[in-house]
Structure formats: C-alpha cells, structure tokens
Amino acid sequence: MVVVKKDGRLQEFDDSKLLKSIGSKYKAVECVNIISQIKKELNTRFIEFYPNTDNIQDLVEKYMLLNKKNELPDS
C-alpha cells in the first residue's frame, strides 16, 4: 500500500513506524492487534485514493482509544 507523505511524496506503507509510535505505550501483542486493525481499515477505506499521514494518524488515535476503552481497570 502506498501512503502520501506530508511533503507530497509517495512512500510504501511501513508498519514499523507505527510500532515505534505506539510501542512504548502498549505490550507487543496489543501493538500487533492495533496495527492489524489499522491496516485492515486502510485496505477497506482507501481503495480509490492513497491515504495520507494525517489519515493514518487519525486511525492510530482511534484504535489506541478503543484499545484503552477495552482495558480492564487496575485493581
């Protein structure tokens, strides 16, 4: 999948960048789950045009919030 960078360049999607941005906040299993959800939505929503970095950031925030909402409270 191709992504439009902020400067307009096209670049191949690199999920390791997502791992860097969310990896410090979640366990590896949770990161893989969040990245999987993001990639699934990217592949279903962005068919006729390339997503840009802002679209991806929005999805990161969406799935991080959903993941946080589904966590059990600390006992």
N, C-alpha and C positions, 0 to 999 in steps of 0.2 A: 504494500500500500504506500502511496506517495502522500506527503504532507507539504503544505505551503508554509515555509518559514516566514518570520516577521518581515524579513527583507525581500520577500517575494520569490526566493529560490525554492525549487522543488527538491525535496530530500526524501529518501526512503524512510519509512516509519521505523523507529528504533526503540523497542520497548525497554531496553536497558536504561534509557534516560528516565523513563517512568519509574523504574526500580530505584534509581538514585533519588528521585524526588520524594517517593513515599516510603522507601526502605527504612529510613530512620524512625518512622512513626509506627510501623507495624511489623509483626513477625513475618517470616518468609512466606508461610502458607497464605496469610492474609494478603500479602503483596501480590502473589501469583493470582489469587482469586480476583482482586481488584483489577489487575492488568488484563486478565481474561475477560472480565465484564466490559472494560473499556474497548478492547479490540473487537469484541462481538458487536457492540453498538456502532463503532466506527465502520465496520463492514456492512452493517444493515442500513445505517442512516446516510452514509456518504457514498452513494452509488454514481450519481451524475456529476459530482464535482469533488475536488480534493478537500479534505478538512484542513483547517489552518491550526496554528499552535494555540490560538485562543479557544477554538472548539475543543481541542484535546484537554486544555487546562480546565475548561468547564466540566468535562466528563470526569477528570481526576477528582475535582472537588465534589461532584455529585456522588461518585461511588465511595469516596472517603467518608462523606457524611452518612450515607446509607450504611456503610460498614460500622461506623461509630454508633449509629442508632440501634444496630442489631447486637451490639456487645452487651454482655451481662454486666450489671453494676458490680463494682468491687465490694467484697464482703468484709 
